[in-house]
Amino acid sequence: MSRHEFQPGRLIAGLVLLTAGVLYLVDAADDGDLPWWTLAPLVVAGLGLAALVGVVTMLVRSNHRTRPAARERQGAGDTENPPPGE
């Protein structure tokens, strides 16, 4: 089995939806009185948090991947154009 990147946004989204599903099942099994509008903010806020974490993860990874290439270009530029005194 090949390894894949850890995606924390998907983890958070899954946990939020799993929590909402468990709450709904507990409410249905116990004949509880959990109104639907209590789960809606939980799901919306959780998916919003998951989206935010996903975007931050994407930005961090893209910045981390482009940084070494920029260093190589700067290093190569220094050897091609030595200072005027040399």
Backbone torsions as a table, in degrees:
resi	resn	phi	psi	omega
1	MET	NA	128.4	-178.8
2	SER	-79.7	149.8	-179.7
3	ARG	-83.7	154.0	178.0
4	HIS	-131.9	166.5	-179.7
5	GLU	-70.5	144.9	174.2
6	PHE	-74.2	128.6	-178.9
7	GLN	-120.8	95.9	-174.8
8	PRO	-66.1	-28.2	178.1
9	GLY	-63.0	-41.6	178.0
10	ARG	-68.7	-35.3	176.7
11	LEU	-62.1	-46.6	-179.9
12	ILE	-63.9	-43.7	178.9
13	ALA	-60.8	-42.8	179.0
14	GLY	-64.3	-42.3	179.6
15	LEU	-66.2	-39.1	178.8
16	VAL	-64.7	-46.8	-179.5
17	LEU	-68.1	-34.5	175.9
18	LEU	-64.7	-42.9	177.4
19	THR	-61.5	-44.6	178.5
20	ALA	-62.7	-40.1	178.2
21	GLY	-65.7	-41.7	178.8
22	VAL	-65.4	-42.7	177.6
23	LEU	-61.3	-40.2	178.8
24	TYR	-65.7	-42.1	178.6
25	LEU	-66.0	-41.4	178.1
26	VAL	-63.2	-41.3	178.4
27	ASP	-63.9	-41.4	-178.9
28	ALA	-71.6	-37.5	-177.5
29	ALA	-73.3	-36.8	-177.6
30	ASP	-91.6	3.4	-173.3
31	ASP	51.1	41.5	-179.1
32	GLY	-73.2	-174.9	-176.9
33	ASP	-125.1	57.2	179.5
34	LEU	-91.7	107.4	-179.2
35	PRO	-67.4	153.0	-177.3
36	TRP	-64.3	-29.4	-175.4
37	TRP	-74.6	-5.4	173.2
38	THR	-83.7	-30.3	178.8
39	LEU	-81.5	-31.5	-177.4
40	ALA	-59.6	-48.9	177.8
41	PRO	-63.7	-34.7	177.7
42	LEU	-61.5	-46.7	-178.2
43	VAL	-68.2	-44.7	-178.7
44	VAL	-64.3	-46.4	-179.9
45	ALA	-66.1	-39.9	179.6
46	GLY	-65.4	-42.5	178.4
47	LEU	-69.6	-33.0	174.6
48	GLY	-64.5	-42.5	176.8
49	LEU	-63.6	-40.5	178.7
50	ALA	-63.6	-40.3	177.9
51	ALA	-64.8	-42.5	178.6
52	LEU	-62.2	-44.9	178.8
53	VAL	-64.4	-38.8	178.2
54	GLY	-63.9	-41.4	179.0
55	VAL	-67.1	-43.6	178.9
56	VAL	-62.8	-42.0	177.9
57	THR	-61.3	-43.1	179.7
58	MET	-62.8	-43.2	-179.8
59	LEU	-65.9	-40.8	179.4
60	VAL	-65.2	-43.5	-179.2
61	ARG	-68.5	-38.2	179.9
62	SER	-70.1	-36.8	177.6
63	ASN	-67.7	-38.1	-179.7
64	HIS	-68.6	-34.8	-179.1
65	ARG	-76.1	-31.9	-178.4
66	THR	-84.7	-20.8	-176.5
67	ARG	-63.3	-46.9	179.7
68	PRO	-62.4	-35.2	178.8
69	ALA	-65.2	-37.5	178.6
70	ALA	-66.9	-36.8	178.0
71	ARG	-65.6	-40.1	179.7
72	GLU	-64.4	-40.1	178.5
73	ARG	-65.8	-39.1	179.1
74	GLN	-66.9	-41.3	179.1
75	GLY	-65.4	-40.0	179.3
76	ALA	-68.2	-34.8	180.0
77	GLY	-68.1	-32.7	-179.8
78	ASP	-69.0	-34.0	-178.2
79	THR	-79.6	-28.4	-179.3
80	GLU	-78.1	-33.3	-178.7
81	ASN	-120.6	83.6	179.8
82	PRO	-68.5	161.1	177.7
83	PRO	-60.8	154.1	-174.6
84	PRO	-61.8	-24.0	-177.5
85	GLY	-76.2	-11.6	-175.5
86	GLU	-99.4	NA	NA
